[in-house]
Amino acid sequence: MNKMRNLLPDNWGLVFSAFASAYGVGLLALLALPFLVSAIMKDLQLDAAQAGFLMSAEFIFTMLASLLVAPAMGRAPRRTLALGGAIVVILANLISASLHDVYTLAVVRCIAGIGAGLCLSCGNASVASAKNPDQAAGHMNILFVGLMAIVMIAFAEAMAADGLAGLYRAIAVTNIVMLVFICFMPQRAIPHANTPHFQHGAKHQNLFSVTSICMMAAMFCFSMRDTMGWAFVEQVGVSVGYTSEELGRLFSLQSFIGLLGPVVAATVGKRFGMRPPVIIGILASGAVSLGYVLGEHSKPMYTISVMMISTSYFYALAYLTALAASLDREGRVAAASGSFLTLGIAVGPALTGLLAEQGGFLLVGWGLAAMVLLTLIAVMVPLAAIQRQNAAAIDPVVTSA
């Protein structure tokens, strides 16, 4: 019974509100990305690169808003900011559903990005207030995968029924549901003075230190690699013979299978340290992306790779989020890292569109491999910092650099 209790969240309100804010509003457009790209190309008569740039503009403003408020996360009224950001996103999505002019739509999507950025920053910062940030991050990702399983079918049906307008309405409805959970978000950071990280300097981690910058760079490269493939996974699926409805069901099915990833992360936690699971997650998610991008001429290869997307991605994301949260108990590094996660999402679609037009998905594959390598290089610095913090917690004489 005690073991089962240890697997459950210490603070249900914190986990659900952080999930709703960061993922249910802040990154919901990421789940809809493959459908949005296809609907934008079809309804607005844009090519792949133009559709990618339109989505990139929204994510860039998400990143900027999230990054601007990240330094203030130690004292900012998180619940108020998150609720305000969610309302902005809901209104922007409802307005977007009635627009047909590309330039007006781009402006409204940038405004939606600002609201999403506030939610993303507040949600990620809240993870650092959990007694066990790695466990809380795992629980958040379990909820994110569950949400993905539901909305993949809903978004596919909405696009089939009413195109781009139907998609934006479906996203708005999902955002409205998330408002209820955001109300349970703690307004301020919750100190846990009995935790090793709080005692030995993680609280005072400089947001502009080499460790923090490398953490942000790792998040950027990780999300850029993921979005480079994910933005066009629907397009590749159509090329191998799937319909949009079939792809919606396939994406939903892989989401259910994907529960395995964050469940393992939440269960195992830091039992084997942070280094092995972080490295395994980065390599596994990179291999899966290469599989479905290079599977444009092989339906079995594409299908198998797609079925592993959520498992590998959310396993890696849970550990990366926990790593960022462990570096700073006030949540500033976690919030800033979430901003750079969004920056990677912003750059990915545009870059993939350009690479695909220049050299097809083979060139995209080389770009994915490069991002995997850069992610591994960047993440080594924060992993070393956590190792020093753990050593300091065991032996106070050990000083952390």
TIVEXFI-137701 format. One record per residue (C-alpha): residue number from 0; residue in three letters; x, y, z. Coordinates in steps of 0.001 Angstrom, whole numbers, plus 500000, padded with zeros to 6 digits. Each point is the difference from the previous one (the first is absolute). Layout:
! TIVEXFI-137701
{k:NUM, r:ala, x:X, y:Y, z:Z}
...
***
This chain:
! TIVEXFI-137701
{k:0, r:met, x:500000, y:500000, z:500000}
{k:1, r:asn, x:502845, y:502368, z:500824}
{k:2, r:lys, x:501627, y:499252, z:496633}
{k:3, r:met, x:496756, y:500863, z:498196}
{k:4, r:arg, x:499718, y:503237, z:501998}
{k:5, r:asn, x:503546, y:500939, z:499003}
{k:6, r:leu, x:499048, y:499742, z:496319}
{k:7, r:leu, x:497137, y:502485, z:500404}
{k:8, r:pro, x:500427, y:503814, z:499910}
{k:9, r:asp, x:500771, y:501748, z:503288}
{k:10, r:asn, x:497872, y:502930, z:498872}
{k:11, r:trp, x:497230, y:499125, z:497547}
{k:12, r:gly, x:498987, y:503620, z:499475}
{k:13, r:leu, x:503548, y:501012, z:499116}
{k:14, r:val, x:500464, y:497178, z:497477}
{k:15, r:phe, x:496635, y:500479, z:498268}
{k:16, r:ser, x:500282, y:503781, z:499882}
{k:17, r:ala, x:503592, y:499888, z:498726}
{k:18, r:phe, x:498956, y:497504, z:497322}
{k:19, r:ala, x:496956, y:502047, z:498969}
{k:20, r:ser, x:501964, y:503231, z:499803}
{k:21, r:ala, x:503237, y:498805, z:498368}
{k:22, r:tyr, x:498608, y:497273, z:497742}
{k:23, r:gly, x:496211, y:500392, z:499783}
{k:24, r:val, x:500361, y:503647, z:498954}
{k:25, r:gly, x:503681, y:500855, z:499528}
{k:26, r:leu, x:500922, y:497107, z:497707}
{k:27, r:leu, x:496614, y:498821, z:498741}
{k:28, r:ala, x:500753, y:501426, z:496550}
{k:29, r:leu, x:502919, y:497550, z:499871}
{k:30, r:leu, x:497578, y:497059, z:500133}
{k:31, r:ala, x:497907, y:501556, z:497251}
{k:32, r:leu, x:503058, y:500945, z:497916}
{k:33, r:pro, x:499817, y:497243, z:497325}
{k:34, r:phe, x:496312, y:500720, z:499393}
{k:35, r:leu, x:500464, y:503776, z:500100}
{k:36, r:val, x:502770, y:499875, z:497383}
{k:37, r:ser, x:497869, y:497871, z:497672}
{k:38, r:ala, x:496875, y:502132, z:500531}
{k:39, r:ile, x:501920, y:503260, z:499474}
{k:40, r:met, x:501490, y:498680, z:496747}
{k:41, r:lys, x:496600, y:498855, z:498766}
{k:42, r:asp, x:497696, y:502807, z:501178}
{k:43, r:leu, x:502366, y:502949, z:499529}
{k:44, r:gln, x:501742, y:498629, z:496890}
{k:45, r:leu, x:503509, y:500248, z:501460}
{k:46, r:asp, x:503017, y:497772, z:499359}
{k:47, r:ala, x:501824, y:497993, z:502676}
{k:48, r:ala, x:502566, y:502699, z:500751}
{k:49, r:gln, x:497367, y:502743, z:500306}
{k:50, r:ala, x:497825, y:497864, z:502286}
{k:51, r:gly, x:503049, y:499220, z:502104}
{k:52, r:phe, x:500885, y:503679, z:500322}
{k:53, r:leu, x:496443, y:500873, z:501077}
{k:54, r:met, x:500143, y:497440, z:502802}
{k:55, r:ser, x:503530, y:501090, z:500877}
{k:56, r:ala, x:498825, y:503596, z:500538}
{k:57, r:glu, x:497507, y:498832, z:502640}
{k:58, r:phe, x:502580, y:497907, z:501848}
{k:59, r:ile, x:502594, y:502781, z:499891}
{k:60, r:phe, x:497630, y:502294, z:501895}
{k:61, r:thr, x:499289, y:497169, z:502433}
{k:62, r:met, x:503724, y:499748, z:500635}
{k:63, r:leu, x:500462, y:503769, z:500408}
{k:64, r:ala, x:497135, y:500361, z:502484}
{k:65, r:ser, x:501161, y:496978, z:501984}
{k:66, r:leu, x:503605, y:501180, z:500067}
{k:67, r:leu, x:499116, y:503548, z:501079}
{k:68, r:val, x:498107, y:498851, z:503101}
{k:69, r:ala, x:502392, y:497149, z:500898}
{k:70, r:pro, x:502377, y:502144, z:502140}
{k:71, r:ala, x:497034, y:501140, z:502126}
{k:72, r:met, x:498591, y:496532, z:500666}
{k:73, r:gly, x:501335, y:500003, z:503560}
{k:74, r:arg, x:497606, y:502812, z:500984}
{k:75, r:ala, x:497426, y:500243, z:497177}
{k:76, r:pro, x:496280, y:499227, z:500636}
{k:77, r:arg, x:500022, y:496787, z:497955}
{k:78, r:arg, x:496311, y:499132, z:500158}
{k:79, r:thr, x:498925, y:503490, z:498945}
{k:80, r:leu, x:502455, y:500076, z:497090}
{k:81, r:ala, x:499013, y:496521, z:498831}
{k:82, r:leu, x:496263, y:500740, z:500107}
{k:83, r:gly, x:500516, y:503258, z:498098}
{k:84, r:gly, x:502145, y:498271, z:497394}
{k:85, r:ala, x:497448, y:497216, z:499533}
{k:86, r:ile, x:497177, y:502478, z:499419}
{k:87, r:val, x:502097, y:501786, z:497354}
{k:88, r:val, x:500659, y:496681, z:498233}
{k:89, r:ile, x:496324, y:499000, z:500057}
{k:90, r:leu, x:498870, y:503309, z:498506}
{k:91, r:ala, x:502741, y:499900, z:497352}
{k:92, r:asn, x:499010, y:496473, z:498955}
{k:93, r:leu, x:496320, y:500931, z:499684}
{k:94, r:ile, x:500901, y:503067, z:497920}
{k:95, r:ser, x:502389, y:497951, z:497832}
{k:96, r:ala, x:497172, y:497632, z:499092}
{k:97, r:ser, x:498204, y:502840, z:498174}
{k:98, r:leu, x:503013, y:501426, z:498135}
{k:99, r:his, x:500971, y:499358, z:496377}
{k:100, r:asp, x:502681, y:502652, z:499460}
{k:101, r:val, x:503497, y:498600, z:500554}
{k:102, r:tyr, x:501490, y:503227, z:501366}
{k:103, r:thr, x:497204, y:500637, z:502491}
{k:104, r:leu, x:500166, y:496369, z:501090}
{k:105, r:ala, x:503758, y:500324, z:500542}
{k:106, r:val, x:499476, y:502971, z:502334}
{k:107, r:val, x:497328, y:498189, z:502019}
{k:108, r:arg, x:502171, y:496873, z:500254}
{k:109, r:cys, x:502872, y:502094, z:501373}
{k:110, r:ile, x:497642, y:501342, z:502674}
{k:111, r:ala, x:498972, y:496410, z:500777}
{k:112, r:gly, x:503697, y:499194, z:500319}
{k:113, r:ile, x:500445, y:502678, z:502678}
{k:114, r:gly, x:497197, y:498522, z:502107}
{k:115, r:ala, x:501351, y:496485, z:499521}
{k:116, r:gly, x:503454, y:501176, z:501072}
{k:117, r:leu, x:498686, y:501309, z:503318}
{k:118, r:cys, x:498276, y:496668, z:500667}
{k:119, r:leu, x:503059, y:498001, z:499012}
{k:120, r:ser, x:502330, y:501950, z:502282}
{k:121, r:cys, x:497662, y:499819, z:503019}
{k:122, r:gly, x:499349, y:496286, z:499506}
{k:123, r:asn, x:503659, y:499044, z:499666}
{k:124, r:ala, x:501007, y:502164, z:502959}
{k:125, r:ser, x:497405, y:498254, z:502163}
{k:126, r:val, x:501775, y:496662, z:499504}
{k:127, r:ala, x:502932, y:501344, z:502005}
{k:128, r:ser, x:497651, y:500489, z:502973}
{k:129, r:ala, x:499311, y:496260, z:500244}
{k:130, r:lys, x:501791, y:498013, z:502695}
{k:131, r:asn, x:501252, y:497678, z:497238}
{k:132, r:pro, x:500283, y:501965, z:496727}
{k:133, r:asp, x:500963, y:496904, z:497973}
{k:134, r:gln, x:496923, y:498126, z:501201}
{k:135, r:ala, x:497721, y:503001, z:499419}
{k:136, r:ala, x:501395, y:500404, z:496471}
{k:137, r:gly, x:499272, y:496333, z:499339}
{k:138, r:his, x:496397, y:500378, z:501211}
{k:139, r:met, x:499552, y:503108, z:497835}
{k:140, r:asn, x:501154, y:498097, z:496952}
{k:141, r:ile, x:497657, y:497104, z:500773}
{k:142, r:leu, x:497147, y:502506, z:499923}
{k:143, r:phe, x:501398, y:501546, z:496791}
{k:144, r:val, x:500041, y:496617, z:498276}
{k:145, r:gly, x:496440, y:499344, z:501158}
{k:146, r:leu, x:498958, y:503370, z:498600}
{k:147, r:met, x:501760, y:499194, z:496743}
{k:148, r:ala, x:498096, y:496710, z:499662}
{k:149, r:ile, x:496713, y:501885, z:500216}
{k:150, r:val, x:500739, y:503070, z:497897}
{k:151, r:met, x:501679, y:498150, z:497128}
{k:152, r:ile, x:496650, y:498451, z:499072}
{k:153, r:ala, x:498090, y:503203, z:500754}
{k:154, r:phe, x:502344, y:502187, z:497948}
{k:155, r:ala, x:499949, y:497595, z:497037}
{k:156, r:glu, x:496191, y:499959, z:500004}
{k:157, r:ala, x:499809, y:503782, z:500419}
{k:158, r:met, x:502317, y:500529, z:497025}
{k:159, r:ala, x:498071, y:497514, z:497868}
{k:160, r:ala, x:496691, y:501679, z:500868}
{k:161, r:asp, x:500904, y:503690, z:499821}
{k:162, r:gly, x:503637, y:500384, z:498995}
{k:163, r:leu, x:502175, y:502614, z:501703}
{k:164, r:ala, x:497058, y:501738, z:501666}
{k:165, r:gly, x:498877, y:496736, z:501594}
{k:166, r:leu, x:503507, y:499405, z:501319}
{k:167, r:tyr, x:500210, y:503392, z:501709}
{k:168, r:arg, x:496580, y:499489, z:501610}
{k:169, r:ala, x:501034, y:496567, z:501272}
{k:170, r:ile, x:503189, y:501502, z:501491}
{k:171, r:ala, x:497967, y:502766, z:501675}
{k:172, r:val, x:497627, y:497471, z:501593}
{k:173, r:thr, x:502963, y:498053, z:501370}
{k:174, r:asn, x:501498, y:503219, z:501414}
{k:175, r:ile, x:496720, y:500791, z:501772}
{k:176, r:val, x:500075, y:496621, z:501758}
{k:177, r:met, x:503568, y:500711, z:501142}
{k:178, r:leu, x:498891, y:503222, z:501712}
{k:179, r:val, x:498348, y:497964, z:502747}
{k:180, r:phe, x:503274, y:498269, z:500934}
{k:181, r:ile, x:502077, y:503191, z:499827}
{k:182, r:cys, x:497901, y:501395, z:502866}
{k:183, r:phe, x:501788, y:497552, z:502340}
{k:184, r:met, x:503477, y:501352, z:499176}
{k:185, r:pro, x:501966, y:501329, z:503020}
{k:186, r:gln, x:500302, y:503768, z:499710}
{k:187, r:arg, x:503616, y:500018, z:501226}
{k:188, r:ala, x:502985, y:497651, z:500149}
{k:189, r:ile, x:499782, y:497380, z:502777}
{k:190, r:pro, x:503288, y:499641, z:501931}
{k:191, r:his, x:501093, y:496549, z:501124}
{k:192, r:ala, x:502896, y:500782, z:502305}
{k:193, r:asn, x:500553, y:496339, z:500852}
{k:194, r:thr, x:500962, y:499039, z:496455}
{k:195, r:pro, x:503672, y:499593, z:499052}
{k:196, r:his, x:499743, y:502279, z:496989}
{k:197, r:phe, x:498518, y:502794, z:502084}
{k:198, r:gln, x:502694, y:499704, z:502628}
{k:199, r:his, x:503007, y:499882, z:497735}
{k:200, r:gly, x:499671, y:502904, z:497638}
{k:201, r:ala, x:497559, y:498909, z:497298}
{k:202, r:lys, x:497681, y:502765, z:501198}
{k:203, r:his, x:502558, y:502613, z:499003}
{k:204, r:gln, x:500907, y:498604, z:496565}
{k:205, r:asn, x:500806, y:502963, z:497753}
{k:206, r:leu, x:497650, y:500134, z:497009}
{k:207, r:phe, x:502910, y:501156, z:497823}
{k:208, r:ser, x:502584, y:497519, z:501253}
{k:209, r:val, x:501680, y:497565, z:497612}
{k:210, r:thr, x:497944, y:497172, z:501527}
{k:211, r:ser, x:496686, y:501788, z:499442}
{k:212, r:ile, x:500899, y:501072, z:496467}
{k:213, r:cys, x:500990, y:496440, z:499076}
{k:214, r:met, x:496709, y:498723, z:501453}
{k:215, r:met, x:498101, y:502453, z:497814}
{k:216, r:ala, x:502101, y:499008, z:496964}
{k:217, r:ala, x:499275, y:496315, z:500648}
{k:218, r:met, x:496261, y:500704, z:500157}
{k:219, r:phe, x:500201, y:502040, z:496802}
{k:220, r:cys, x:501830, y:497303, z:498023}
{k:221, r:phe, x:497780, y:497241, z:501405}
{k:222, r:ser, x:496738, y:501712, z:499050}
{k:223, r:met, x:501343, y:501195, z:496658}
{k:224, r:arg, x:500937, y:496430, z:499098}
{k:225, r:asp, x:496586, y:498754, z:501057}
{k:226, r:thr, x:497994, y:502666, z:498187}
{k:227, r:met, x:502049, y:499691, z:496806}
{k:228, r:gly, x:498401, y:496588, z:499535}
{k:229, r:trp, x:496696, y:500436, z:501839}
{k:230, r:ala, x:498887, y:503032, z:497965}
{k:231, r:phe, x:499902, y:497907, z:496824}
{k:232, r:val, x:499194, y:496545, z:501387}
{k:233, r:glu, x:496478, y:500306, z:498599}
{k:234, r:gln, x:501361, y:500894, z:496558}
{k:235, r:val, x:502353, y:496991, z:500019}
{k:236, r:gly, x:497121, y:497785, z:501151}
{k:237, r:val, x:497847, y:501076, z:497076}
{k:238, r:ser, x:502883, y:499248, z:497612}
{k:239, r:val, x:500224, y:496396, z:501252}
{k:240, r:gly, x:496263, y:499433, z:499531}
{k:241, r:tyr, x:498160, y:501098, z:503165}
{k:242, r:thr, x:496955, y:502309, z:500003}
{k:243, r:ser, x:499693, y:502876, z:502484}
{k:244, r:glu, x:497384, y:498104, z:502028}
{k:245, r:glu, x:502184, y:496875, z:500112}
{k:246, r:leu, x:502950, y:502097, z:501128}
{k:247, r:gly, x:497893, y:501545, z:502771}
{k:248, r:arg, x:499219, y:496514, z:501313}
{k:249, r:leu, x:503636, y:498929, z:499600}
{k:250, r:phe, x:501243, y:503046, z:501923}
{k:251, r:ser, x:497440, y:499362, z:502729}
{k:252, r:leu, x:501020, y:496339, z:500276}
{k:253, r:gln, x:503670, y:500886, z:500286}
{k:254, r:ser, x:499058, y:502427, z:502760}
{k:255, r:phe, x:498517, y:497182, z:502082}
{k:256, r:ile, x:503138, y:497937, z:499438}
{k:257, r:gly, x:502006, y:503111, z:500817}
{k:258, r:leu, x:498729, y:499963, z:503589}
{k:259, r:leu, x:502763, y:497489, z:500601}
{k:260, r:gly, x:502694, y:502688, z:499648}
{k:261, r:pro, x:498934, y:502450, z:502741}
{k:262, r:val, x:498756, y:497140, z:502206}
{k:263, r:val, x:503514, y:498536, z:499951}
{k:264, r:ala, x:501482, y:503452, z:500691}
{k:265, r:ala, x:497658, y:500614, z:502945}
{k:266, r:thr, x:500564, y:496488, z:501399}
{k:267, r:val, x:503763, y:499763, z:499584}
{k:268, r:gly, x:500736, y:503645, z:500794}
{k:269, r:lys, x:503657, y:500538, z:500914}
{k:270, r:arg, x:500586, y:496433, z:501164}
{k:271, r:phe, x:502827, y:499650, z:497479}
{k:272, r:gly, x:500999, y:503651, z:500051}
{k:273, r:met, x:499109, y:502599, z:497368}
{k:274, r:arg, x:502730, y:499382, z:497432}
{k:275, r:pro, x:499003, y:496524, z:498627}
{k:276, r:pro, x:496258, y:500705, z:499532}
{k:277, r:val, x:500599, y:503454, z:498480}
{k:278, r:ile, x:502488, y:498657, z:497442}
{k:279, r:ile, x:497807, y:496983, z:499194}
{k:280, r:gly, x:496985, y:502273, z:499508}
{k:281, r:ile, x:501830, y:502366, z:497637}
{k:282, r:leu, x:501376, y:497155, z:497854}
{k:283, r:ala, x:496742, y:498042, z:499907}
{k:284, r:ser, x:497835, y:502979, z:499047}
{k:285, r:gly, x:502510, y:500990, z:497328}
{k:286, r:ala, x:499977, y:496497, z:498496}
{k:287, r:val, x:496187, y:500009, z:499881}
{k:288, r:ser, x:499931, y:503363, z:498180}
{k:289, r:leu, x:502449, y:498709, z:497410}
{k:290, r:gly, x:497852, y:496891, z:499571}
{k:291, r:tyr, x:496755, y:501716, z:499053}
{k:292, r:val, x:501607, y:502797, z:497966}
{k:293, r:leu, x:502079, y:497571, z:497918}
{k:294, r:gly, x:497057, y:497594, z:499779}
{k:295, r:glu, x:498260, y:501980, z:497260}
{k:296, r:his, x:500369, y:497043, z:497631}
{k:297, r:ser, x:499443, y:497236, z:502569}
{k:298, r:lys, x:496604, y:499742, z:501667}
{k:299, r:pro, x:501142, y:497385, z:502597}
{k:300, r:met, x:503047, y:502084, z:500996}
{k:301, r:tyr, x:497863, y:503134, z:500247}
{k:302, r:thr, x:497311, y:498254, z:502053}
{k:303, r:ile, x:502408, y:498386, z:502473}
{k:304, r:ser, x:501844, y:503281, z:500529}
{k:305, r:val, x:496782, y:501962, z:500489}
{k:306, r:met, x:498849, y:497510, z:502634}
{k:307, r:met, x:503107, y:500848, z:502053}
{k:308, r:ile, x:499786, y:503814, z:499773}
{k:309, r:ser, x:498267, y:500702, z:503311}
{k:310, r:thr, x:501823, y:497294, z:501943}
{k:311, r:ser, x:503444, y:501344, z:499144}
{k:312, r:tyr, x:499135, y:503716, z:499959}
{k:313, r:phe, x:498177, y:500195, z:503323}
{k:314, r:tyr, x:502505, y:497751, z:501725}
{k:315, r:ala, x:502784, y:502376, z:498956}
{k:316, r:leu, x:497973, y:503148, z:500685}
{k:317, r:ala, x:499135, y:498866, z:503535}
{k:318, r:tyr, x:503673, y:499646, z:500895}
{k:319, r:leu, x:501066, y:503199, z:498256}
{k:320, r:thr, x:497266, y:501962, z:501801}
{k:321, r:ala, x:501020, y:498435, z:503316}
{k:322, r:leu, x:503640, y:500845, z:499295}
{k:323, r:ala, x:499147, y:503660, z:499376}
{k:324, r:ala, x:497775, y:500154, z:503094}
{k:325, r:ser, x:502712, y:498466, z:502192}
{k:326, r:leu, x:502473, y:502709, z:499033}
{k:327, r:asp, x:497932, y:502779, z:501583}
{k:328, r:arg, x:497289, y:499478, z:502625}
{k:329, r:glu, x:498451, y:503417, z:499242}
{k:330, r:gly, x:499110, y:498757, z:496509}
{k:331, r:arg, x:501875, y:502597, z:497968}
{k:332, r:val, x:502180, y:497524, z:498089}
{k:333, r:ala, x:497006, y:497714, z:499374}
{k:334, r:ala, x:497954, y:502934, z:498702}
{k:335, r:ala, x:502824, y:501269, z:497779}
{k:336, r:ser, x:500691, y:496466, z:498722}
{k:337, r:gly, x:496338, y:499718, z:499063}
{k:338, r:ser, x:500419, y:503201, z:498000}
{k:339, r:phe, x:502851, y:498495, z:498013}
{k:340, r:leu, x:497974, y:496816, z:499563}
{k:341, r:thr, x:497467, y:502218, z:498249}
{k:342, r:leu, x:502709, y:501717, z:497967}
{k:343, r:gly, x:501022, y:496606, z:498653}
{k:344, r:ile, x:496366, y:499328, z:499141}
{k:345, r:ala, x:499894, y:503349, z:498208}
{k:346, r:val, x:503105, y:499405, z:497904}
{k:347, r:gly, x:499313, y:496338, z:499204}
{k:348, r:pro, x:497052, y:500306, z:497551}
{k:349, r:ala, x:501600, y:502802, z:497993}
{k:350, r:leu, x:503359, y:498231, z:499772}
{k:351, r:thr, x:498422, y:496697, z:498994}
{k:352, r:gly, x:497994, y:501704, z:497273}
{k:353, r:leu, x:503166, y:501549, z:498576}
{k:354, r:leu, x:502045, y:496775, z:500259}
{k:355, r:ala, x:497220, y:497924, z:498456}
{k:356, r:glu, x:499770, y:502346, z:497023}
{k:357, r:gln, x:503790, y:500008, z:499525}
{k:358, r:gly, x:500823, y:496334, z:500458}
{k:359, r:gly, x:496873, y:498088, z:500989}
{k:360, r:phe, x:499571, y:498136, z:503269}
{k:361, r:leu, x:503464, y:498448, z:499675}
{k:362, r:leu, x:501498, y:503435, z:500656}
{k:363, r:val, x:497535, y:500426, z:502876}
{k:364, r:gly, x:501384, y:496738, z:501423}
{k:365, r:trp, x:503540, y:501392, z:500039}
{k:366, r:gly, x:498697, y:503081, z:501792}
{k:367, r:leu, x:498319, y:497790, z:502616}
{k:368, r:ala, x:503233, y:498086, z:500622}
{k:369, r:ala, x:501904, y:503262, z:500506}
{k:370, r:met, x:497429, y:501184, z:502567}
{k:371, r:val, x:500294, y:496750, z:501969}
{k:372, r:leu, x:503765, y:500455, z:500239}
{k:373, r:leu, x:499703, y:503646, z:501076}
{k:374, r:thr, x:497419, y:499070, z:502662}
{k:375, r:leu, x:502354, y:497422, z:501495}
{k:376, r:ile, x:502889, y:502473, z:500100}
{k:377, r:ala, x:497942, y:502751, z:501654}
{k:378, r:val, x:498366, y:497799, z:502647}
{k:379, r:met, x:503317, y:498742, z:501390}
{k:380, r:val, x:500630, y:503271, z:501867}
{k:381, r:pro, x:496762, y:500041, z:502079}
{k:382, r:leu, x:500382, y:496262, z:500644}
{k:383, r:ala, x:503455, y:500667, z:501439}
{k:384, r:ala, x:498568, y:502819, z:502141}
{k:385, r:ile, x:497336, y:497685, z:501460}
{k:386, r:gln, x:502676, y:497433, z:500756}
{k:387, r:arg, x:501937, y:502640, z:501948}
{k:388, r:gln, x:496850, y:501053, z:501875}
{k:389, r:asn, x:499304, y:496404, z:500993}
{k:390, r:ala, x:503575, y:499626, z:501214}
{k:391, r:ala, x:499619, y:503191, z:502044}
{k:392, r:ala, x:496780, y:498674, z:501531}
{k:393, r:ile, x:501832, y:496883, z:501174}
{k:394, r:asp, x:503164, y:501790, z:501098}
{k:395, r:pro, x:499503, y:503723, z:500849}
{k:396, r:val, x:503744, y:500522, z:499691}
{k:397, r:val, x:499720, y:499450, z:496235}
{k:398, r:thr, x:499427, y:503332, z:498281}
{k:399, r:ser, x:498055, y:500387, z:496825}
{k:400, r:ala, x:501414, y:502043, z:497153}
***
